[in-house]
């Protein structure tokens, strides 16, 4: 059974719903690499060192300190952090409701599950169904690990999710990136090319099925590693080959779009025929 990070409440208006906050991220499936010294392939460790004594400090012996003057600290325990503002550290406080579709994905940062505790089932279900019916997201303030975030409370099936979102000033301004302007005629894009590009998009439309996607790079990398082991290449350090330089210009955009549409539509027709549709 999953354990909550903390137990508190969701509040909106005068309504308070007792909830527990749970991480929604599973264990990241990645290949674990060790850092090695290139000279003799000895493992390179990571240690937390006392800067004065040079000795390693165990995790249980570390505390948080706020430096108010050079070399002078106030030590803070987890209880101190909660006492500073108990309500802030135990509440998902909804301050606004906005259209879910208006929050651009660039703002989303990290998801958490919210689950009712105590007698919070009715209020929890009521908020969940109200959000579904209105298509709104609750913009909320929440403190996690001594930092205040804003997040979007949204339904995900039967579960309410608190998706932490970045503050606007934490994102770079898109104006700092050099991209083509919106006047397609100035760029030499024809109406036929735009129509064919839209047709390609439409030919690739499908229902969102998250289980359909997986990390093919990891699979291919693991296969490559196994081949090196089979070939006895277990102690050689090689530099990765540089990636091929991108083409300077796409010469015939229309033919590429047309070919892509034809291949996609042919693949869909073949799939329909195979399924008897």
N, C-alpha and C positions, 0 to 999 in steps of 0.2 A: 504493500500500500504506500502510495506516494505521501511524503510529509510536506506540509506547507512551509513556505519561507517565513510567513507570519500569518497570524489570525487577526482580523480587524473587521472593517465593514466598508460597503459601498454606500456613499451618501449622495443623494440628489434631492434638492429641495429639503423637505423635512423628513424624507424617507431614509432610513438606515437599514441596510441588509447585512447581517453577519456573514462574512466570507473568509475563506482561506486563500492565500495567494500561492500558486504552484508554478514552477518553471514548465514551459511548454516545449522546450527544446530537448530532443533526445540526444543520446551520445553521438557526437559527430563521427561518422564512419570515414576514417582516413588512415592512410598508411603512416605508421610511426617511424620516423627516421632519427637516428642518433647523430649528434655532432661528433666528428672525429678530427683529430689532429692530422693534417695532410702528410706531415713528415713520417709518422709511424703508425697512423690509423688508430691511435689510442683514443678512447672515448673522452670527450670534453664535458665535464659536469657543470651544473648550475647550483651555486650555493649563495645563501644569504649570510653576509659577513658583517660582524660588528666592526665598524670603521675605526674604532679606537684600539681594540685589542687584536683585531685580525682573526678572531675565532668565529666559527659558524654558530648561528643562533637558531635554536629549534623553533618551529612555528608556534608552539604553545607558550614560548617565552617572549613573544612579540606583542607590543601594545601600540595603540594609536596615540600620537602626540601632535599637538598644535604648537608650532614655533611662533611665539608672540614677540620674542626678541632673539637676536642671534645667539644660539646655544641655549635658550631658555624655552622650556616646553610645559604645556599643560597636558597631562595624561588623561585620556578619555576612554572609559570602558563602554561596552555595548549598552549598559544600563544608563550611562550618562547621555549617550546619543538619543535614547528614547525619552529621557526626562526632559530634554531641551524643548521638545514639543511632542507630547505623547499622541495628540490627535493626528498630527501630520505623519507620524511614523506608523500609524495603525489604520489609516483611512485612504480609500480610493475616492477622492472627492470630485464628483462630476460637477463641472462649472458651466458647461455649455453643451448643447446638442447641435450637431451639424450633419449635413448630408454625407454619408459614408463615401460616396463617389467623389466628393470634393477634396478628399485627402489624397494627395499624390503618393504613389508607392515610394518615392525617394525619401519621404519622411519616416517610413517605418523602420524600426530598429531592432526590437526584440519582443517576442510574444510571451505572455504568461496566462495560465488558466486561472479563472476565478471559480470557486465552488462554494455553495452555501454551507454554513455550519450552524449548529444550534437549531433555532426555529426560523432560519432564513429562507426555507424552500419557497414559500408563497411569494415573498417579495422578489426573490431571485427570478422565478419563472415569470412574474409580472413584468419586470424590467426587460428580460430577454425577449418576450413576445411583443412588447411595446416597441422595442428597437427594430424587430423584424417587420412589424406592421408599418412603421413610419419610414423605414430605410435610413434611420439616423444612427450616428455614432455618438457616444457620450465622451466629450473631451474632459479628461480628469487629471488632477494633480495627485502624485503619489511619491512617497519617499522610500527608496530601496537602497540598502547599504550606504546610508548617510548622504545620499544625493537625491534631490528632488527632480522628478521627471514629469513630463506631461505624457499622457497616453490616450489611446482611443479604446473605449469599451464597446465591443461589437459582438454579436452572436456568431457562433461557429457551430452549426447544428444545435445540439442541446446545451452546449457549453458557452459561457460568456468568456471572452478573451480580452485581456488588457494588453494592447499592443503599444509598447513604448514608442513614442515618436520624437524625432529630433527637433530641437528648437530651431527656428528659422536662421538665427545667427550662427548655428553650427554647420550650416551648409554653405558651400561656396556659391557665389552668384553665377548663374549660367552665362551672364554677359562676359565673364572672364574667359570663356571658351570660344575659340574661333570656329564657327560653323557656317554652312551656306545660308544665304538669306532666303526669305519665303517667296520671293518673286521667281517662279520657276522659268518664266520666259527668258529672264536675264541669264539663267543658267543653261539655257538651251534644251530644257525638258519640254517635250511636245505633249499635246493632249492625248495622243494615242499611247505614248509611253506611260502616262499617268493612269489611263484607263486599263492598260495591260497589267500594271503594278497592282492596281486595286483588284483586278480579276485574279491575280496570283494569290493575294491575301485571302480573298473569298474562297478560293479552291483549297486552301489549307486550314480553313476553320474547322474546329472540332470541339467537343465538350471538354471542359477542364477535368482531367483525371490525374491528380498529383502522383498516384502510384505508378503511372506510366513512365515517369522520368527517373533516371538513376545516373550515377556517376560512372560514365563509360571511360573517362580518362583514368580513374583509379583502377578499373579492371584491366585496361590496356597496359598501364604502368606495372601492375603486379605481374602480368603475363611476361612483360619485358624483363622484369627482375628474375622470374623463374627461368627464363631462357639463359640469362647470364650465369645463374647458379649451375644449370645443367652443363654449360660450356666451361665451367671451372673458373669463371671470372669473378672470384669472390674477394679479391683484395686489391683491385686496381682502381685508382681514382681517375676518372675521365672528365674532361670539361664537356658540357653540353654543346652540341652543334648549334651555331647561330640560326635563328629562324630565317626562312627565305624572305627576301625583300618583297614588300607588296607591289603589285603592279601600279605604275604611275597613273594609268588612266584606263577606264573601261571603254573600249572602242565602240562596241555595238550593244548598247544597253537593251534596245528593243528585242533583239534576237535572243538575248539571255532571258529576258522576262517571258517571252513567248515559249521558249524551250522549257522553262521551269513550270509554266502553266500546263503545257502539254504533258510533261512527265507526271505532274501531280494528279491531273485529271485521269490519266491512263492508269496510275496506281490505284486510285479510288474505284475506277470502273472494274479493275481486275479483282479488287477486294470484294466489291458487291457481287460480282459473278461467282466468286468462290463461295460466298455465303448464301448464294441462291436468291439474293435480293434483286 
